[in-house]
Structures are given as C-alpha cells and as structure tokens.
Amino acid sequence: RAMSGPGGLKPLVAVGQVTSTPDKELNFAACAGLVREAARRGACLVFLPEGFDYIGCDTAQTLSLAEGLDGDLMGRYAELARDCGVWLSLGGFHERGRDWPTTQRIYNCHALLDPAGHLVAAYRKTHLCDVELEGRVTMKESSFTNPGTEIVPPVSTPAGKLGLSICYDLRFPEISLALRRAGAEILTYPSAFTVPTGSAHWEVLLRARAIESQCYVVAAAQTGKNHERRTSYGHALVVDPWGAVVAQCREGPGLCYAEIDLDYLHRVRREIPVHGHRRPDLYGTV
C-alpha cells in the first residue's frame, strides 16, 4: 500500500520492539496492536522480533508452549496479515517441526507471511546461541533446539528482496554475504539480545553487516524484563546501505519506521562496487 501512494512514495517498513513473557495471549495482543498501528501508518511490511510468540522461564516451559506452523497461533497471525493487508516478518517462532515426536526439540523459525496470510518462507536458525559470560549470561540454545540446515533464498516483497536470519546469525558475516550474493536488498536480524552482549556488540555488528553487504539491515528486538531471570537489550533499529542508523526505537515496547530507498541502495553499490571486487580465487566463494 505504501508504494501505491501519490508522488511515488518509497515503501515504508515498521520495526517492532516488544517485551514477550511466558503469556502467549498477552504477547499476541501486544504484537497485534503494533501490527495494526503500523498498517494505519501505511507500512507495507512489519517486523517482529525473535520470541514474539513467548519467552519461557525455563527449558521445560519453552518446549511445552511450542506449536507447529499449522497451529492456532500462526493461524491468528495469518488472519492478522489479511485483516491489515501487510507482510509480516515473524522473526523467531518456537516451532514444533515434523521431527518433534522423535527429537523432543524445537526449531527457532523466522516465518514470513504475505498480505493474503500465506507462509511464503520459513528460515530455521542455523547458528544456535551457546554462550557463557562468567557471572553474567549463560545460554545453551542447542540443548533444546535443532539447528536449521539451509539458508533461504531472498524473498521479493514490496520493500525489496528480503534475506532472513535470526539474532545470533548476526555474528556470522558469511550468511549475510551469501544472502547478498543471492540478491538480497534487505537483511533482517530479529533478535532477543541480552544486555551485556547488546550494549557491547548490537549496533556495531548491525552496521557492519549493512556496510559489507550494502543492504538495508532491519533488526526488531526484545526489550526489558521478559521474566525474573531475563532482561533484553532492545534498541530495535534500521541501518541503511551506507551504514547509517536511520530509525531506532526508544525504551519500552513500540515501533520505529523507515523508508526503503532502493535507488539509493543501488547508487551505493555502483559507487563502491565491493561485490565485484571480491577475490574468490584467494578465499573461496561464500
């Protein structure tokens, strides 16, 4: 809808910042409110963060609350996409896959819905966050999550060709370069960064991915106290292909907005053609 406005308006995207808890109903109400607000503002694509469905207090609760992509919650988001006429980037769904009965593990799944509510892409997180910062943060995602096995080709949306990743993938430039090589114009990193790692690395990594790939980078985020043992960093933002932060959320739940200027993106790529300057003869092809 943003592209069809008068005067050749650039497509508008909305980036969500939420505080998910173990309460799936409250989380859906909060996210649906943001999607409806973004649609009223004319956004064509709305991004929600990793764990938009819920963030459990422990592994047992996390596994017990998980659903399949054909379950009730994704059905409600499909209906929301249809009602609002927007694309939805649902950036980290706790998915019970077909192998759930045998593995008893879930997938961290980035689901992309079109305005008809159809699931047009599903990327399963390939890099799992196993991190231990002594006395500060301990995470072992691999203890209950299956790693994804493939990078999903970029998807054409009204805002541009969208490459899907999730949170910890941000630390691996190889995936962003592979998506860029496959035609991506927007890279998205829906996240639930902790405060220690977010304050140190969040913005600089997002800007680096934008600069090296010459893509827009969109990062929806969890913020605030998810439960008694977890607080998320927030700072959802959008970076342009030059590496400038062009939109950022304030503290607490909310939205930020950015226009996607593909003419500008292609100018940046023409002026500094790093993609054509790569030396796969020296270091291989991602």
C-alpha positions as CSV (number, residue, x, y, z in Angstrom):
1,R,0.0,0.0,0.0
2,A,2.9,2.3,0.7
3,M,4.1,2.0,-2.9
4,S,0.8,2.9,-4.5
5,G,0.5,6.3,-2.9
6,P,0.8,9.7,-4.6
7,G,4.1,11.1,-5.8
8,G,6.0,7.8,-5.9
9,L,6.2,7.2,-2.2
10,K,9.0,4.9,-1.1
11,P,7.9,1.7,0.7
12,L,7.6,2.1,4.4
13,V,8.6,-0.6,6.9
14,A,7.7,-0.8,10.6
15,V,10.1,-2.4,13.1
16,G,8.7,-3.8,16.4
17,Q,10.1,-3.8,19.8
18,V,8.2,-5.9,22.4
19,T,8.6,-7.4,25.9
20,S,7.5,-11.0,25.4
21,T,6.7,-13.1,28.5
22,P,5.5,-16.7,29.0
23,D,1.9,-15.5,28.5
24,K,1.1,-16.1,24.8
25,E,-2.2,-14.3,24.9
26,L,-0.8,-11.1,26.3
27,N,2.1,-11.3,23.8
28,F,-0.3,-11.8,20.8
29,A,-2.4,-8.8,22.0
30,A,0.7,-6.6,22.2
31,C,2.1,-7.7,18.8
32,A,-1.3,-7.4,17.1
33,G,-1.7,-3.9,18.4
34,L,1.7,-2.9,16.9
35,V,0.8,-4.5,13.6
36,R,-2.5,-2.7,13.4
37,E,-0.8,0.6,14.3
38,A,1.9,0.1,11.6
39,A,-0.8,-0.7,9.0
40,R,-2.6,2.5,9.8
41,R,0.6,4.4,9.3
42,G,0.9,2.9,5.8
43,A,3.7,0.3,6.4
44,C,3.8,-2.5,3.8
45,L,6.0,-4.8,5.9
46,V,6.0,-5.2,9.7
47,F,8.9,-6.9,11.5
48,L,8.5,-8.6,14.9
49,P,11.4,-9.9,16.9
50,E,12.7,-13.3,18.0
51,G,10.4,-14.8,20.6
52,F,7.5,-12.6,19.5
53,D,5.3,-15.6,20.5
54,Y,6.7,-16.0,24.0
55,I,9.9,-16.3,26.1
56,G,9.7,-19.1,28.5
57,C,11.1,-19.1,32.1
58,D,13.0,-22.4,31.6
59,T,13.5,-25.2,29.0
60,A,10.5,-27.2,30.1
61,Q,8.1,-24.3,29.7
62,T,9.7,-23.3,26.4
63,L,9.2,-26.7,25.0
64,S,5.6,-27.1,26.4
65,L,4.4,-23.9,24.8
66,A,5.7,-24.6,21.3
67,E,3.4,-25.1,18.4
68,G,3.6,-26.2,14.7
69,L,3.5,-23.7,11.8
70,D,0.0,-25.1,11.2
71,G,-1.1,-24.4,14.7
72,D,-3.5,-21.9,16.2
73,L,-1.1,-19.0,16.8
74,M,0.3,-18.9,13.2
75,G,-3.3,-19.1,12.0
76,R,-4.1,-16.0,14.0
77,Y,-1.1,-14.1,12.6
78,A,-2.2,-15.2,9.1
79,E,-5.6,-13.7,9.8
80,L,-3.9,-10.5,11.1
81,A,-1.9,-10.2,8.0
82,R,-5.1,-10.5,5.9
83,D,-7.0,-8.0,8.0
84,C,-4.2,-5.4,7.9
85,G,-3.1,-6.1,4.3
86,V,0.6,-6.2,5.3
87,W,3.5,-8.5,5.0
88,L,4.6,-9.9,8.4
89,S,8.2,-10.9,9.3
90,L,7.7,-13.1,12.4
91,G,11.2,-13.3,13.5
92,G,11.6,-16.3,15.8
93,F,8.7,-18.7,16.3
94,H,9.2,-21.7,18.6
95,E,8.3,-24.3,16.1
96,R,7.4,-27.9,16.7
97,G,8.6,-29.5,13.5
98,R,7.6,-32.8,12.0
99,D,10.5,-34.4,13.9
100,W,9.2,-33.3,17.3
101,P,7.9,-36.8,18.3
102,T,11.4,-38.3,17.9
103,T,13.7,-35.4,18.8
104,Q,11.6,-33.6,21.5
105,R,13.4,-30.4,20.3
106,I,12.1,-27.4,18.5
107,Y,13.2,-25.1,15.8
108,N,13.7,-21.3,16.0
109,C,11.8,-20.3,12.9
110,H,11.6,-17.0,11.1
111,A,8.3,-17.1,9.3
112,L,7.3,-14.7,6.5
113,L,3.7,-14.1,5.7
114,D,2.3,-12.2,2.7
115,P,-0.9,-10.0,2.9
116,A,-3.0,-13.0,2.0
117,G,-1.8,-14.7,5.1
118,H,0.2,-17.3,3.1
119,L,3.5,-18.6,4.6
120,V,5.9,-17.7,1.8
121,A,9.2,-18.5,3.6
122,A,10.4,-20.2,6.7
123,Y,14.0,-19.9,7.8
124,R,15.2,-22.1,10.7
125,K,18.0,-20.6,12.7
126,T,21.3,-22.2,11.7
127,H,23.6,-20.7,14.3
128,L,22.5,-21.6,17.8
129,C,23.4,-19.4,20.8
130,D,25.6,-21.3,23.2
131,V,27.3,-18.6,25.2
132,E,28.7,-18.4,28.7
133,L,29.9,-15.0,30.1
134,E,31.2,-15.8,33.5
135,G,28.9,-14.4,36.2
136,R,26.6,-12.6,33.7
137,V,25.0,-14.7,30.9
138,T,24.6,-18.4,30.3
139,M,22.7,-19.7,27.3
140,K,22.6,-23.1,25.6
141,E,20.1,-22.9,22.8
142,S,21.4,-26.2,21.4
143,S,20.1,-28.1,24.4
144,F,16.5,-27.8,23.2
145,T,16.7,-26.5,19.6
146,N,17.5,-28.2,16.4
147,P,19.8,-26.2,14.1
148,G,18.4,-25.3,10.7
149,T,20.1,-26.9,7.6
150,E,19.8,-24.3,4.9
151,I,19.9,-20.6,4.0
152,V,16.5,-19.5,2.5
153,P,16.8,-17.5,-0.8
154,P,15.7,-13.9,-0.6
155,V,12.0,-13.2,-1.0
156,S,10.6,-10.4,-3.2
157,T,8.5,-8.1,-1.1
158,P,7.1,-4.6,-1.8
159,A,10.0,-3.1,0.1
160,G,12.7,-5.1,-1.7
161,K,14.3,-8.6,-1.7
162,L,14.4,-9.8,1.9
163,G,17.0,-12.1,3.3
164,L,16.0,-13.9,6.5
165,S,18.3,-14.5,9.5
166,I,17.8,-14.6,13.3
167,C,19.7,-13.0,16.2
168,Y,22.9,-15.0,16.8
169,D,23.3,-15.3,13.0
170,L,24.3,-11.7,13.1
171,R,27.8,-12.7,14.3
172,F,28.5,-14.7,11.1
173,P,29.1,-12.4,8.1
174,E,29.2,-15.5,5.8
175,I,25.4,-15.7,5.9
176,S,24.8,-12.1,5.1
177,L,27.3,-12.3,2.2
178,A,25.6,-15.5,0.9
179,L,22.2,-13.7,1.0
180,R,23.7,-10.6,-0.7
181,R,25.1,-12.8,-3.4
182,A,21.7,-14.4,-3.9
183,G,20.1,-11.0,-4.5
184,A,19.1,-9.6,-1.1
185,E,18.5,-5.9,-0.7
186,I,17.3,-6.0,2.9
187,L,18.8,-8.2,5.6
188,T,16.8,-8.8,8.8
189,Y,18.0,-9.9,12.2
190,P,15.0,-10.2,14.6
191,S,16.6,-10.6,18.0
192,A,16.5,-11.1,21.7
193,F,19.9,-9.9,22.7
194,T,20.9,-9.8,26.3
195,V,22.0,-6.5,27.9
196,P,25.7,-7.4,28.3
197,T,26.1,-8.5,24.6
198,G,23.7,-5.9,23.3
199,S,25.4,-3.0,24.9
200,A,28.8,-4.2,23.6
201,H,28.0,-5.5,20.1
202,W,24.5,-4.9,18.8
203,E,24.8,-1.7,16.9
204,V,28.3,-2.2,15.6
205,L,27.5,-5.6,14.2
206,L,24.3,-4.5,12.5
207,R,26.1,-1.5,10.9
208,A,29.0,-3.8,9.8
209,R,26.6,-6.2,8.1
210,A,25.0,-3.3,6.3
211,I,28.3,-1.8,5.1
212,E,29.8,-5.1,4.0
213,S,26.7,-6.3,2.2
214,Q,25.5,-2.8,1.0
215,C,22.0,-3.8,2.1
216,Y,19.4,-2.3,4.4
217,V,19.5,-4.1,7.7
218,V,16.3,-4.3,9.8
219,A,16.5,-5.6,13.4
220,A,13.4,-6.0,15.5
221,A,14.2,-6.6,19.2
222,Q,13.0,-7.8,22.5
223,T,13.3,-5.2,25.3
224,G,13.0,-5.1,29.1
225,K,12.2,-7.8,31.6
226,N,10.8,-10.9,30.0
227,H,10.7,-12.8,33.3
228,E,12.5,-13.0,36.6
229,R,15.7,-14.3,35.1
230,R,15.9,-12.5,31.8
231,T,16.2,-8.9,30.6
232,S,16.6,-8.0,26.9
233,Y,18.6,-5.1,25.4
234,G,16.1,-3.5,23.0
235,H,17.3,-0.8,20.6
236,A,15.4,-2.1,17.5
237,L,16.8,-0.3,14.5
238,V,17.2,0.1,10.8
239,V,20.6,0.7,9.1
240,D,20.9,1.9,5.5
241,P,23.4,0.5,3.0
242,W,25.9,3.3,3.8
243,G,25.9,2.1,7.5
244,A,23.9,5.0,8.9
245,V,21.2,4.3,11.6
246,V,18.1,5.7,10.0
247,A,15.5,4.6,12.6
248,Q,15.6,3.3,16.2
249,C,13.1,2.5,18.9
250,R,13.1,4.3,22.3
251,E,12.9,2.4,25.6
252,G,10.0,0.1,26.0
253,P,7.6,-1.6,23.5
254,G,6.8,0.3,20.3
255,L,7.6,0.8,16.7
256,C,10.1,2.7,14.5
257,Y,9.7,3.3,10.8
258,A,12.0,3.7,7.8
259,E,11.6,4.2,4.1
260,I,13.4,1.8,1.9
261,D,15.1,3.7,-0.9
262,L,16.3,1.1,-3.4
263,D,17.6,3.8,-5.8
264,Y,19.9,4.9,-3.0
265,L,21.0,1.3,-2.4
266,H,21.9,0.8,-6.0
267,R,23.8,4.1,-6.1
268,V,25.9,3.0,-3.1
269,R,26.6,-0.3,-4.8
270,R,27.7,1.5,-8.0
271,E,29.9,4.0,-6.2
272,I,31.8,1.3,-4.1
273,P,31.3,-1.9,-6.1
274,V,32.7,-4.2,-3.4
275,H,30.7,-7.2,-4.6
276,G,32.5,-7.1,-7.9
277,H,35.9,-6.6,-6.2
278,R,35.7,-9.8,-4.1
279,R,38.6,-12.3,-4.7
280,P,37.1,-15.8,-4.6
281,D,40.3,-17.0,-6.2
282,L,42.0,-16.2,-2.9
283,Y,39.5,-17.0,-0.2
284,G,36.7,-19.0,-1.9
285,T,33.1,-18.2,-2.6
286,V,30.5,-17.9,0.2
